[in-house]
Amino acid sequence: MIVGLDVGGTTIDIVAIENGKVVASKKFERGESLIDSVLESLTQFISKEMISNLEKITLSTTITTNAIVQNNLDKVGMIIENGIGANPEFLMCGDMNFFADGYINNRGIEVKPVNIESVKSTLQNFKQEDIENLGIVGKFSVRNPQHELYIYEVAKEYNFKFVSVGYKLSGKLNFPRRVFSTYLNCAVYSTFNMFYKSILTFSQERKIPLEKIFVQKPDGGIVNLHNIECFPIFSILSGPAASAQGGCVLSNFVKNAIIIDIGGTTTDIAFLSNGNLVLEPYGAKIGKYPTLVRAIYSRSVGLGAESIVKIVDDTVKIGPETKRWYEKGKNDFITFYDVLQFSNSYHENPINAGLKSLSTQLNMSQEDFCKLVISRAAAMIEEKIKEGIEFINNLPVYTINKFLYGEKFVPQKIILIGGPAQLLKPHLENELKIKVEVPKHYMVANAIGCAVGSISKEYNLVADTIQGKMVIPELNIYQSIPADFTIDQAKKFLIEKVLECREAKNQDDVEIVDESSFNMIRSFKFCGRMIKIKAQLKPKLLNLRD
C-alpha cells in the first residue's frame, strides 16, 4: 500500500492506493499550524492495518514555499568566490555577503588559491551578527569543489547551525542560479527542520521506518525524508508538481493537454506535451530568485474556491484574498465557490443576500452577475494558459524534425481537477472553446500525484582528457582518466556508478538525455576532448487501474 498526502491552501488531502486502486481517501481542514495539521491528518488516516502493509508515504508540503513568499527566512551569511568576470554585486542575496579572493577556472584548474585568512575574519563577523546559517559558493565549483570544501572545513571551527555548499545542489553550470539556490537552501533550513523533526517523531511513534517516508520534489520525483534533511530547497513547489502528476495519471497519459488544478487558494496550470510534463528549462524561479532546482513548468493564478469576490471601482475582482474556515465574520463574504454553486443551481437556491448586494451595485440580476464573475475567472485562467503555450512554443529547437516541420504545442483538451472542478467544467468549456474532462478522483488528484511518483535524480559527467580528469558532482566523483578516454566509455562509466550507488535497480532505469564530445585544438593540432554526459533516472508514474 502507498499513501500520498498533499497540503493545499485550505485542505489536506490523503489517499491510500493498493494494487493500483484507490482504496481510501479523505479531506481534512487545514488549521493555523501547518505542521500540526499534517500530523493530525496522518494520525487519523493511517490505521494499524495500513502500517503493516505500508510500502511508502509521500508528503507534499507548502512549508518552504510559504516561508519564501512570506519572507519568513533565517539570517544567512554568504561566502561567494566570484573570480574574474562581471561585477558580482547582483549576487548579494544574503544578510551579509563576502566575496572571497581566489579562483578556479571553467576546466576546474586552480588559478588563484583562496585567501583563507580573510575568510576566517568574515566567519567571525558573521557569528558576531548572530548569523547561524552559512552558504559557500565558488564559480565552477562543480568542476572542482576544492575551494568550497576548504572553506567548509574552516567553517566547522565556528559552529554554524547549518552550512550549505553550492556544488552539491546541482551539477549544472550557472553560477548566479547556484548562488541563489544555496542562499535559499540556507534561508529555509529552520522552517523545514521543524517539519522534518515532526515527521521523524511521528514515524517513531507509529513505528514506521524512515526509509518508507518520502517528500514530493518540484520535478515530480520523490526523495527520502532522510536524504532531504540538508537540502530543504528540494521541497519547494511540491504542490504544483503533485497536481500536475495527479492530472497526468488520471488523464491516462494523453499526448497534449493542459492540466488545471483549482484549489482553495490558487489555480495551478501545467502542460503535457508529447505525453510528458513540461519542465523548467534552467530551473525554478522562487520568489525573485532564479535557481537550479529542477521543476515542472507551471503557471499559477490567485484564484480558488475560497477566493473572495468583490466590487472595486465598479469592476469585479476575484481574489487573491481568501476566506479561511477559522476566520471570524466568515458569512460576510462571497467566494468564487458560492458563485459557482448559485450559477449551477440558482433556480433551486434561495436569494443569497451577499450575491444580491454585489449584483445590485452593478445593477445586474444575480444570474447575470454570476455569469460575469465566471467569465472573469475564465479570462484569468486563459491568460495564464496563453503564457504557458507561448513559453513552450518558444523553447529552443533541439531536434531536426521540430526545426523542419515546425512542430508546435496544441492542446487536445483540458484535464480539470480540484474541489470545484465539476461546477466549473461547463463554464470553462463554454468560455475557452475546448474539451474539458473531469476525471475520477478529481477531488484528491493532488494526493494521488504524490503517491504515484518515483525517485528522480539527474547526473552530469564532465571529462577533460587534456587534464586527464573526470567529475560527476552528484555522486561526489572526481578522478583521473586516460588521454584516450571516449564518450562511449563515459556513458558506460556513468551508468555503472549510478547502479553501484543503488540509486537505480537496473540499467534500464537510467537514461542518457544529452551527450556531447568536442575536440580541442592547440596550434592547429588535436590535443584532447571535452566530454559531457547528462543522465537521469527514468521518471515512472504508477498506472491506476480504476
C-alpha positions in Angstrom: 0.0 0.0 0.0 1.2 3.5 -0.8 -0.1 6.7 0.8 0.0 10.2 -0.6 -0.6 13.4 1.3 -0.9 16.9 -0.3 -1.1 20.1 1.6 -3.3 22.7 -0.1 -4.1 26.3 0.9 -7.3 25.3 2.8 -7.3 21.5 3.0 -5.1 18.5 3.4 -5.9 15.6 1.1 -4.8 12.0 1.7 -5.2 8.8 -0.4 -4.3 5.2 0.0 -3.6 3.1 -3.1 -3.3 -0.7 -3.2 -2.7 -2.8 -6.3 -3.2 0.2 -8.5 -6.6 1.1 -7.0 -7.6 4.0 -4.7 -8.9 2.2 -1.6 -9.3 5.1 0.7 -9.3 8.9 0.6 -10.1 11.8 2.9 -10.0 15.6 3.1 -9.0 17.4 6.3 -9.4 21.0 7.1 -6.1 22.8 7.5 -5.6 24.7 10.7 -3.4 27.7 11.6 -0.4 25.4 12.3 0.6 23.6 9.1 2.8 21.0 10.9 0.1 20.2 13.5 -2.5 19.8 10.7 -0.3 17.4 8.8 0.4 15.3 11.8 -3.2 15.2 12.9 -4.3 14.2 9.4 -1.7 11.4 9.2 -2.6 10.1 12.6 -6.4 10.0 11.9 -6.0 8.4 8.4 -3.3 5.8 8.8 -4.5 2.8 10.7 -2.5 0.0 12.3 -3.7 -2.3 9.4 -2.3 0.2 6.9 1.1 0.4 8.6 1.6 -3.4 8.5 1.1 -3.3 4.7 2.8 0.1 4.0 5.2 0.4 1.1 5.7 4.2 1.3 4.2 7.5 2.3 4.9 10.6 0.2 4.3 14.1 1.5 3.8 17.3 -0.4 4.4 20.4 1.8 4.0 24.1 1.2 6.0 25.0 4.3 9.2 26.1 2.5 7.4 27.8 -0.4 5.4 29.8 2.1 8.5 30.7 4.1 10.0 32.3 1.0 6.8 34.0 -0.2 6.2 35.4 3.3 9.9 36.3 3.8 10.0 34.2 7.0 13.6 33.3 6.4 16.7 32.6 8.5 19.6 35.1 8.5 22.2 33.8 6.1 25.9 34.7 5.6 27.2 34.1 2.0 30.8 33.5 1.1 31.0 33.8 -2.7 34.1 33.2 -4.7 33.4 35.1 -7.9 36.8 35.0 -9.6 37.2 37.1 -12.7 34.2 38.4 -14.7 31.2 40.6 -14.3 30.5 42.9 -11.3 29.3 40.5 -8.6 27.1 42.9 -6.6 23.9 41.5 -8.1 24.8 38.2 -6.3 24.5 39.8 -2.9 21.5 37.9 -1.6 22.5 37.1 2.0 22.0 39.2 5.1 25.8 39.5 5.0 27.9 38.8 1.9 31.7 38.3 1.4 33.4 37.9 -1.9 36.4 35.6 -1.3 39.7 36.1 -3.1 40.5 33.1 -5.2 39.6 31.4 -8.5 39.1 28.1 -10.2 38.6 28.3 -13.9 35.9 26.6 -16.2 38.1 23.5 -16.5 38.5 23.0 -12.8 42.0 24.3 -12.6 43.0 26.4 -9.6 44.2 29.8 -11.0 44.5 31.5 -7.6 44.3 30.0 -4.1 41.6 31.2 -1.7 42.7 33.8 0.8 41.7 31.8 3.9 42.7 34.5 6.4 40.1 36.9 5.1 37.6 34.1 5.1 38.2 33.4 8.8 37.8 37.1 9.6 34.5 37.1 7.7 33.2 34.0 9.5 33.9 35.7 12.9 32.0 38.7 11.7 29.0 36.5 10.7 28.9 35.0 14.2 29.1 38.4 15.9 26.0 39.4 13.9 24.1 36.2 15.1 24.2 34.6 11.7 23.9 30.8 12.2 23.4 29.6 8.6 26.3 29.8 6.1 26.3 29.4 2.3 29.5 28.8 0.4 29.6 29.1 -3.4 32.5 29.2 -5.9 32.4 29.7 -9.6 32.9 26.4 -11.5 32.8 24.5 -8.2 31.0 21.6 -10.0 34.2 21.2 -12.0 36.4 21.3 -8.9 34.9 21.9 -5.4 38.4 22.2 -3.7 37.8 25.8 -2.5 34.3 25.3 -1.3 35.4 22.3 0.7 38.4 24.1 2.1 36.2 26.9 3.4 33.6 24.4 4.6 36.3 22.7 6.8 37.5 26.0 8.2 33.9 27.0 9.0 33.5 23.9 11.2 35.5 25.7 13.9 32.8 28.4 14.2 29.9 26.0 14.9 27.3 27.3 12.5 23.9 25.6 12.8 23.7 24.9 9.1 26.2 25.1 6.2 25.4 24.5 2.5 28.0 24.2 -0.3 26.9 25.1 -3.8 28.4 22.2 -5.7 26.1 19.7 -4.0 22.9 21.3 -5.1 23.3 20.8 -8.9 25.8 19.6 -11.4 24.7 22.2 -13.9 26.8 25.2 -14.8 25.1 28.5 -13.9 26.9 30.5 -11.2 24.2 33.1 -10.4 21.5 30.4 -10.1 23.8 28.3 -7.9 24.4 31.3 -5.6 20.7 31.9 -5.2 19.9 28.2 -4.7 22.5 27.9 -2.0 21.1 31.1 -0.2 17.5 29.8 -0.3 18.7 26.3 0.9 20.1 28.0 4.0 17.3 30.5 4.4 14.5 27.9 4.8 16.5 25.5 6.9 15.0 26.2 10.3 11.4 26.1 8.9 11.9 22.8 7.1 13.8 21.4 10.0 10.8 21.8 12.3 8.7 19.9 9.7 11.4 17.2 9.4 11.7 16.6 13.2 7.9 16.5 13.5 7.6 13.8 10.8 10.6 12.0 12.4 8.8 11.9 15.7 5.6 10.7 14.0 7.5 7.8 12.3 9.0 6.8 15.6 5.7 6.9 17.5 3.8 4.9 14.8 6.8 2.6 14.2 7.0 3.5 10.5 10.6 3.0 9.2 12.1 6.3 8.0 13.1 4.7 4.7 9.4 4.5 3.8 8.7 8.2 4.2 9.3 10.4 1.1 8.9 14.1 0.2 7.5 15.3 -3.1 10.0 17.2 -5.3 9.2 20.0 -7.7 10.3 18.0 -10.7 7.6 15.4 -10.0 10.0 12.9 -8.4 10.3 12.0 -4.7 13.2 11.9 -2.3 13.5 10.0 1.0 12.9 12.3 4.1 16.4 11.5 5.5 18.1 12.4 2.2 16.4 15.8 2.0 17.3 17.0 5.6 20.2 19.0 4.3 18.5 20.0 1.0 15.2 21.7 2.1 15.1 23.7 -1.2 14.1 20.5 -3.0 10.8 20.5 -1.1 9.6 23.9 -2.7 6.8 24.0 -5.3 5.8 20.4 -4.4 2.1 21.3 -4.6 2.0 22.3 -8.3 4.2 19.2 -9.0 1.7 16.9 -7.2 -1.3 18.4 -9.0 0.5 18.1 -12.4 1.3 14.4 -11.8 -2.2 13.6 -10.5 -3.8 15.2 -13.6 -1.3 13.3 -15.8 -2.1 9.9 -14.3 -5.8 10.5 -14.2 -5.8 11.6 -17.9 -4.5 8.2 -18.9 -1.4 10.0 -20.2 -3.0 11.9 -23.1 -0.4 13.3 -25.6 -1.0 17.1 -25.5 -3.2 18.6 -22.7 -3.5 21.3 -20.2 -3.8 20.3 -16.5 -5.8 22.8 -14.4 -6.0 22.3 -10.6 -8.4 24.7 -9.0 -7.8 24.6 -5.3 -9.0 26.6 -2.4 -6.4 29.5 -2.7 -4.8 29.2 -6.2 -5.3 27.6 -9.6 -2.2 25.8 -10.9 -1.8 25.1 -14.6 0.7 22.6 -16.0 1.2 21.3 -19.6 1.5 17.8 -21.1 3.5 17.8 -24.4 4.0 14.6 -26.3 2.9 12.7 -23.2 5.5 14.3 -20.9 5.1 17.1 -18.3 7.0 20.2 -19.4 9.9 21.1 -17.2 11.5 24.4 -16.5 14.5 24.5 -18.9 17.0 26.0 -16.5 15.4 25.7 -13.0 12.5 27.1 -11.0 12.2 30.7 -10.1 11.3 31.0 -6.5 10.1 34.4 -5.5 12.6 36.8 -7.1 15.4 34.2 -7.2 16.2 32.1 -10.3 17.5 28.7 -9.1 18.9 25.4 -10.4 16.1 23.4 -8.8 14.5 21.1 -11.4 10.8 21.7 -11.5 7.7 21.1 -13.6 6.8 24.2 -15.5 3.5 25.6 -14.2 1.6 28.9 -14.1 -0.4 30.0 -11.1 -3.1 32.4 -10.6 -4.6 33.7 -7.4 -8.0 32.2 -8.0 -9.5 29.4 -5.9 -12.8 28.2 -4.4 -12.2 30.3 -1.3 -11.2 33.5 -3.3 -13.3 36.5 -2.2 -15.5 38.1 -4.9 -15.8 41.9 -4.5 -16.5 45.1 -6.5 -13.6 47.5 -6.8 -14.3 50.7 -8.8 -17.3 49.2 -10.5 -15.3 46.2 -11.6 -15.5 42.6 -10.5 -12.4 41.4 -8.6 -11.8 37.8 -7.6 -9.0 37.1 -5.0 -6.2 36.7 -4.3 -7.6 37.2 -0.8 -9.3 34.2 0.7 -11.7 33.3 3.5 -10.4 30.7 5.9 -12.7 28.5 7.9 -11.3 29.7 11.3 -11.8 33.5 10.4 -14.5 35.5 12.1 -17.2 37.0 10.0 -17.0 34.2 7.5 -20.5 34.7 6.3 -19.9 38.3 5.4 -18.0 37.3 2.2 -19.0 35.8 -1.1 -16.5 33.3 -2.5 -15.9 32.1 -6.0 -17.3 28.7 -4.9 -20.5 30.4 -3.8 -20.9 31.9 -7.3 -20.3 28.5 -8.9 -22.9 26.8 -6.7 -25.5 29.5 -7.3 -24.8 29.6 -11.1 -25.3 25.8 -11.4 -28.5 25.6 -9.4 -29.8 29.2 -9.0 -33.4 28.0 -9.8 -33.3 25.9 -6.6 -31.4 28.3 -4.4 -33.0 30.9 -2.1 -31.9 34.5 -2.7 -28.3 34.9 -1.4 -28.0 38.2 0.5 -24.3 38.6 -0.3 -24.8 38.0 -4.0 -27.8 40.3 -4.1 -25.7 43.1 -2.5 -22.9 42.7 -5.0 -25.1 42.3 -8.1 -27.2 45.4 -7.0 -24.0 47.5 -7.0 -23.7 46.8 -10.8 -27.4 47.0 -11.5 -27.5 43.3 -12.5 -29.5 40.2 -11.6 -27.8 37.6 -9.5 -27.7 35.2 -12.5 -26.0 37.8 -14.8 -23.6 38.8 -12.1 -22.6 35.2 -11.6 -22.0 34.8 -15.3 -19.8 37.9 -15.2 -17.8 36.6 -12.3 -17.2 33.2 -14.0 -16.3 34.9 -17.3 -13.7 37.0 -15.4 -12.3 33.9 -13.8 -12.1 32.0 -17.1 -10.3 35.1 -18.6 -7.7 34.9 -15.7 -7.1 31.2 -16.4 -7.0 31.7 -20.2 -4.3 34.4 -19.8 -2.0 32.0 -17.9 -2.7 29.3 -20.4 -1.6 31.5 -23.3 1.5 32.5 -21.4 2.3 28.8 -21.0 1.7 27.8 -24.6 3.8 30.8 -25.8 6.6 29.7 -23.5 6.5 26.1 -24.7 6.4 27.0 -28.4 9.4 29.4 -27.9 11.6 26.8 -26.3 14.9 26.2 -28.1 14.7 23.8 -31.0 16.7 20.7 -30.2 15.6 18.3 -32.9 15.9 18.5 -36.7 12.4 17.1 -37.0 11.0 20.0 -35.0 13.0 22.5 -37.0 12.0 21.1 -40.4 8.3 20.6 -39.6 7.6 23.5 -37.2 6.1 21.2 -34.5 4.0 23.3 -32.1 2.2 22.5 -28.9 -1.5 22.4 -29.5 -3.6 21.1 -26.5 -6.2 18.5 -27.3 -8.1 19.0 -24.1 -8.1 20.3 -20.5 -7.9 18.0 -17.6 -9.7 19.7 -14.7 -9.1 18.6 -11.1 -9.7 20.1 -7.7 -12.8 20.5 -5.5 -14.9 22.8 -7.7 -14.0 21.0 -11.0 -17.4 19.6 -11.8 -19.1 23.0 -11.2 -16.5 24.9 -13.3 -16.4 22.4 -16.2 -19.3 23.6 -18.3 -18.4 27.2 -17.9 -14.7 26.6 -18.8 -15.8 24.7 -22.0 -18.1 27.5 -23.0 -15.6 30.3 -22.4 -12.4 28.6 -23.7 -14.0 26.6 -26.5 -12.0 23.4 -25.7 -13.0 20.0 -24.4 -12.7 19.8 -20.6 -12.6 16.5 -18.8 -13.1 16.0 -15.1 -11.5 12.6 -14.2 -12.5 10.1 -11.5 -10.9 11.0 -8.1 -10.6 14.6 -9.2 -11.2 15.8 -5.6 -7.9 14.2 -4.4 -5.9 14.3 -7.6 -3.0 16.1 -5.8 -2.7 13.4 -3.2 -2.7 10.8 -6.0 0.1 12.7 -7.7 2.2 12.4 -4.6 1.5 8.7 -4.2 2.3 7.6 -7.7 5.8 9.4 -8.1 9.2 7.7 -8.1 12.7 8.7 -7.1 14.1 11.2 -9.5 17.7 12.5 -10.0 19.9 14.0 -12.6 23.6 13.3 -13.2 26.2 15.4 -15.0 29.5 13.9 -16.1 32.3 16.1 -17.5 35.6 14.6 -18.7 38.6 16.6 -19.9 41.2 14.4 -21.5 43.8 17.1 -21.7 43.8 17.4 -17.9 43.1 13.7 -17.5 40.2 14.4 -15.1 36.5 13.5 -14.8 33.8 14.8 -12.5 30.3 13.6 -11.5 29.3 16.2 -8.9 26.0 14.5 -7.9 27.9 11.3 -7.0 30.9 13.2 -5.5 33.2 11.5 -8.0 36.4 13.3 -9.0 39.0 11.1 -10.6 41.7 10.7 -13.3 41.1 9.3 -16.8 43.4 8.3 -19.6 44.1 10.6 -22.6 42.2 8.3 -25.0 39.0 8.2 -22.9 35.9 8.2 -25.2 32.3 9.2 -25.0 31.2 5.6 -25.0 33.4 4.8 -22.0 32.0 7.9 -20.3 28.4 6.7 -20.8 29.2 3.2 -19.6 31.1 4.6 -16.5 28.3 6.9 -15.5 25.6 4.2 -15.7 27.8 1.8 -13.7 28.4 4.3 -10.9 24.7 5.1 -10.7 24.0 1.4 -10.3 26.8 1.0 -7.7 25.3 3.7 -5.6 22.0 1.7 -5.7 20.1 4.8 -7.0 18.7 2.6 -9.8 17.7 -1.1 -9.8 19.0 -1.9 -13.2 20.4 -0.3 -16.4 17.0 0.2 -17.9 16.2 2.7 -15.1 18.9 5.1 -16.3 18.6 7.1 -19.5 21.1 9.3 -21.3 19.3 12.6 -22.1 22.2 14.6 -23.5 25.7 13.9 -24.7 28.5 15.7 -26.5 32.2 15.3 -27.3 34.2 18.4 -28.5 37.6 18.0 -30.0 40.1 20.6 -28.6 42.7 22.1 -30.8 46.0 23.8 -30.0 48.5 25.0 -32.5 46.3 23.5 -35.3 46.6 20.1 -33.7 44.1 17.8 -31.9 45.1 17.7 -28.2 42.1 16.1 -26.5 38.4 16.0 -25.9 35.8 17.7 -23.6 33.1 15.1 -23.0 29.8 16.0 -21.4 27.0 13.4 -20.5 23.7 14.1 -18.8 21.7 11.2 -17.5 18.6 10.8 -15.3 16.6 8.2 -13.5 13.7 7.4 -15.8 10.6 9.1 -14.5 8.0 6.4 -13.6 4.4 7.0 -12.6 2.2 4.3 -11.3 -0.8 3.5 -13.5 -4.1 3.4 -11.7 -6.4 0.6 -12.5 -9.7 2.4 -11.8 
